[in-house]
Amino acid sequence: MEVSNFGLFVVPHLRHIARRSCSLKFTVYRITYHVDNPSPEPHVRVPQVPKALPSLEREKHLRSSKTTPIKKDPIISNDSNHRQSIKVSITNVLEGSISDVSHFTCRDPFQTEFGVEMIGIKIGWKEWGDPNGPVILLCPSFSMGCHARSTANEPTPGWWEGMVGDDLALDTKKYRIICPDILGAPFTTTNATSINPETQRNWGPDFPIITPVDQVRVHKRLLEHLGIKKIKAVVGASLGGMQALTFAAEFPDSVEKVIALCTTAQSSPTTIAFRYVQKLAIRSDPNFNGGRYSPDGPPLHGLAVARALGTICYRSRAEFDERFQWSPLHVNQKDVSYDVESYLNAQASKFNRQYDANCYLTLSRCADLQDLARGHDSYEEGVGRIQAEALLMGFTHDALIPSTELKRVQNVLHSRGVRAEYVESDSLLGHDAFLKEWKWMTDHIRSFL
């Protein structure tokens, strides 16, 4: 299948948005869709899940839900009579647009691990809990921002809503929880959509290659700005877990404990291969234009394919085979559609409304470059810089980062006399279990802290 045919992942949901003539505001972008000829009701229905259900019950509900068939969309037809004019206007709304986000601009130049000097780096972060309590630094993953927990001013549930709060794993009655947006992500910290102070233009594809080392050095600048010399713990999952391990290795005297979930100290060739195909999909989109795409025509199709592939890696074969129907939902002489295709299409469409392609490429390469051994004689020496007590949490069905990679970290730390506890869940949710398995994670994290 050719990349140019993958528009099917994103278009049905875009038509739905356009038909209702709605103007959407998100954490990073204001996205408005204009369609010349409104289309009929879309053919994809995303299962509705009662909000009151606990996470595991929500998963069971999703597995029992039905999705309607996907049909061919006229927007990718060769017949010009069926083409619609979709105009996507993206306005960057980074500065001061999100409630409860604090901002800080670094006065001193920042040099990346590979030697690029950046000036005027801006950092956005949120915090919860006791302002005088021990500090826990929470590092977001690839697609998550600093909104880990809802607040009175911003009631939308955060990505770790079940973990941050009063009497929860990261107890806001005891601790001060600080969650910064990460360098390179399309949110409130400097990224490819931000203005480069030296050129007064968006960084775009000129944004430098960064690594988790760069991200945690930016976190450290934030902590110094806040007058925090030492933290109780650094916590993160996936790319956030890479930051957690890296922070503990880079600043061993500044952290007491590290909690890392579904992550690695050194990205493997197989995981890099998964991400390479995602990057290839984005770069192969005709609208990508070497990263200098128009705000009116970003590479949405390529980004949708990348997200769909990522979703397959984030969940497990066991979950997909149990959750989705095995027989086609719709068959005729020209088309066949499956339940799982509807799900991937919905996930890709949802992601496309809040992410930027250049930022995706930046963070994908950043994750590839996770390597605590870089600049050191061996893997053992690089990981052995960690002196903090470690809680390492893996998932048996993780297809993206096998749990064996955290076991390897544990073995190195044990060999150097560092307390390192490893626990593993057999959740069918795979890599994404860190966003769902609240009780299992809480039981271990609360006792560890």
N, C-alpha and C positions, 0 to 999 in steps of 0.2 A: 504493500500500500504506500502511496506517495504522500509525503508530508502535506502537500497542497490540498489533499482530500480530507484532512483532519478537521476542517472547519465544522464538521458535524458535532464535535464535542461542545462547542460554545454557542453556536448560532441559535438553537431553539430557545434558550433562556434569554438571550439578548432580545429576540423578537418579543418575548413575553414582557420584558421590561419596556420595550419601545411602544408596544401596543397600548400600554396603560399610560403612556406619556408621563412617566414619573421621573423626577430628578432625585438622584440618590447621593447621600453624603456619607462618606466613610472616614475612617481614622486618618487616611492619608490623602485621598483624592475626592473631589466632587466630580462625579461622572454623570453626564447627561446624554441620553440617547434620543436622536431625532430620526423618525422614519417617515418617508414620504407616503407610502401606502401601507396602512396598518394591516397586519396579517390576521388570519383566523386564530382561534384559541390554540395555544401551543399543545403539542402532543406529549410532552413530558410532564409527569406529575411527581413531585418529590414527596415521599411519605411524610405525613404530618405526625409528629410525636408529642404527646402530652408533656408540657414543660414540668409538671410536678413529679414525673417519674424519676427515680434514682437512675444513675448512669447505666447500671447493668440491666435494669428493667427496660430502659429506653432501647438498649441494644436488642433485647428480645422482641420488643414491639416493632423495631425496624425489620427484623428478620421475618416477622409474620406479615409485614405490609406488602401491598402489591404496587407495582409501578405500571403505568400505561406505556404502550409502545412508542418508540421513536420512529418518526417517518422522515423521509427525505425532505430537506428544507429547500425552498425555492431560492434562497440566497446564494447557494453554491451551484445552482443550475446553470447550464450554458445558455439557456433560453433567456435572452435579455428582457423579455416581457415579464419574467418572474423575479427579476432582480429588484432588490430594495436598496435604497440609499441609506446606509446607517452611518451616522456621523457621531463619533465618540469624542467628546470634548473633555480633556483632563486638565484640571486646574490644581496645581500644587497648593495645599492648604496647611503646610507644615507648621508655620510659626504661630504659636499661641492659639491654635484653633481647637484644641482638645481640652476639655475640662479636667482639672486635677493633675495635669501634666506640668511639672516644673522644668525650667530650661536653664542651661548653663553654656556659655561659650568659652572655650579654652583660649586664653591669651597667648600662651606660648605655642610655637609651631610644634606639630606632631610629625614624627618620622615613622613611616611604616617599617615593618620588619624587612622589606626589600628595598628600603632607602628612599622612598618618595616622601617629600616634605609637604605636609598639608597645613594650611593656616586656617584659623577661625573655626575649628571643629565645634559643632553644636551638639549638645547632649540633652536628650529629653528623658525624664524618668517619673515614675510614680512611687509613692510609698504609703504604707499602712502601719498601724500599730502604735506601740509606745515609743514616742520620740526619744526617750531616755533609755530604752531597753537595748539589750545586745542586738547587733545588726546582723541580719541575714541578707546576703546579696542573691537575688533570684535572676538567673540569666535566661532570657527567652530563646526559643528554638527558631528554626528557619522562617516560618510564616507567622510567628507570634510577635506581638509588640509588648509594650510595657503595661497594657491593661490586663493584668493577671487576676484582678479582683474588682468586683463592682463597688461603687461608692454611692453616697446619697446624691451627689451631683451627676454621676454617670452610672445609672442602674443596670446597664447592659452587663450580663454575666461575663466575667473574665475567663481567660483560657485555663486558669487553675483555680476556678471558683470554689471547688470542693477541697482545696488544700490550703488556701490562705484565708484566715479569718479567726474570729474568737473561738477558742477551743478546738481549732483544726490543727493539722500537722504543723504548719507554720503559724503558730498561735500569736495573733495580734494583741493578745492580752499580755504576752511575755516579751515579744520581740519587735524590733523595728524592721520591717520588710522593705527593701529597696529593689525596685525592678526597673532597670534602664532599657530603653530601646538600644538595640545593638548597632554598631557601626556597619553601614552598608544596607540595612533593611529600610524599606520605603516608608518609614514612619517619622519620628521626631528627631532622631540623631542623623548626622550628616550621611548622605547617601547619593546615589547617582542622579536623583531628581532634584537634589539641592543645588544652590548656586555656588559655584566656585568663586571665592572672593577675588582671586587673581584675574579671572577672565570676565566676571560678572555674567556668566552664562551657566546653564545647567552642566553638571559634570558629564552626564550621559555616559557614552562608552569610554570616556577618558578617565572615569573614576579608577583609581589605582587598584591593583591586585592587593587584597588584604587577607589576613590569616586570623585564626582565633587568638593568636598572640596580640595582634593589633586591637582586637575587640576588648580583650581584658585590660590592656594598657589604657584604653579609653575609660573603662570602668574604674580603674585605679585613679585616674585623674578626677573622676566624679567624686569618689570617696575622699580624696584629698581636699577637694573643694568644700566638701561637707564637714571637714575636720575629723574624719574617721580614720584612725591609724590601724585598727585591727577589727576584724569582723568575727562573729560567732561561727558563721558557716557560709559557704558558697554553694548554691544549689542550681542544677540545671538538667535538662533532658535533651537528647539528640544533639543538635548543634549547641544548645544551651549546656549540655553535659560536657561537650568539648571545651567550652569556655570555663566550666567549673574546674575540670582537671587542669586546664592550662593556667588558670588563676592560681591554683594551689601550687603548681610547679614554678611559676614565675615569681610569686610573692609568698614564699613559704613562711615568712615571719609575720604575715598579715592576716592569716586565717587559721582558726582552730580546727574546723571540720569541713569536709567536702562531701557532698551528696551528688552522685552522678548516675543518671538513668539512661538506659538504652543508647550508649555512646561508646566512644573509643579514644584511645590515646594516639592512634595512628591509623588514618583511613586506609582501608584495604583496596587492592586493585579491583575487586569485584564491585565494591560500593562505588568507587570512582567510575567504573564502567556504566553502572546504572545512571549516574548523574551525567555522564558524557552524552548519552542518548537524549536526555532531557535538554541539555544545552544545544545539541545538534538540531532538535526540533525547533527551538526558538530561532536559531540563526538561519534555518532553512525557510522560515516564513518570508515570503516576498516583501512583506511590510517591514521587516527588521532593518534592512538598509544599513547594515554594519553598525547597528545600535543608534543610528541617527534618524529614528522613525518620527513621523509626524504625530503630534498630539491628536490629530484627527483620524489617524490610522495606525495605531500601535499593533504589534504582531500578536494579536489575540489568539489566532489559530495555533501558532507555535507554542504559545504559553499554555494554552488549553491541553495540548498533547503532552507537554512536559508535566503538567499537574496530574493528568490522568495516569501517566506512567508512575509518577511518584506515589499516587494513591494506592496503586497495586502493591508497591514495595512497602508502604506504611501499614497495610493490613496483612492478613495471613491467608494462605490457600484454604486452611481449615475453616476460617470464618466465611470466606466467600462461598465455598461449596455448601456450607450449611445455610447461609443467609439468603442466597439468591436462587431463583428457579433455574432448573437445568434445561427445561424445554423453552423454545422460543415463545416470546409474547405475541409476536406478529409475524406472519409469513404471507407473502403473495408472490406473484411471478417476478417482481422486480426488487423485492426487499425482504430482509429478515432482521428482526431486532430481538435483543435479549434483555432481561431484567438488569443484569450487571452493567450493560452498556448505558442504560438510563441513569444508573447511579454514578458512573464515571463522568457522564455528560453533566450531571448536576453539580458534582464536585468541581469540575473544571470551570464551569460557568460562574460558580460562587467565587472561586479563587480569582478569576479574571477581573472581577469588579474591584479588587482591592490591592492588586500587586502590579509592579512594574517589571518589564522584561530585563532591563539592564541590572536592576537590583537582584533579580533572580539569578542571573549569570554571576554577579559578584559574590553572592552568598554560596552558590553552588561550588564555585572554585575555592572559596574560603574553606568550606567543609572538606574539599579534596585535600587541602593543605594542612589539615590537622596532623601534626607529627611532633610529639614531645621529644623525639630523638634528634630533630633537626638542630644542628649546631653542637651536638654532643657525640661522644664516641660510640654510643650504643643506645638501643631502646631502653635497656635497664638503667643506664645512667640518666637518661632524660626523664623517665618516669620516677626514678629514685629521688628526684628533687622534691617530690611531695613529702612533706612531713606531717601534714594534718591527718587526723583520724579520718578514715574514709568509709562511707557506706555506698556500695556499688550495687545497682539494681538492674537486672537484666530480664528479658522476656524470651521465653523458649521459642516462640513463633515469630521472632523478629527477622524478617526477610532482608532488611536493609543493613542492619549492624548486628551480626550474630552475637549472642551472649558470651561466647568464648573470648571475645575481645576484652570484656571487662574482667573476666576471670584471669586473663593474662596480666592485667593491671594489678589485681589482688596478689597474684603470685610474686610479682616484683616487690610490692610494698611489704609483704610478709617477709621476704628474704632480707629486707633491710630493717626489720624490727618495727615497722609502722603498723599500727592496728588498722586492719582493712577487713570489713565484713562484706561478704557477697551474698545476695539473696536473689532468687529467680521466681518469676510468676509464669504459669503456663496459660495465661490468658490468650484466647483466640484472637484478640484484637491486635496482636503483633506489636510492631513498633509504636503504633498509636495508643497502646494501652496506658501510656503515661498521661494521656488526656482523659482517661475513663476510670481506671481502677483505683478510685479514691481510697476505699477502705484498706486494701492491701498496702498501698503506699503509706497511708497514714499510720498503720500499725507499726511499720518499721521505722519510719522517719521520726515519729514522736518519741519512741524509745531511744533512738540514737542521739537525738538532740538533748 
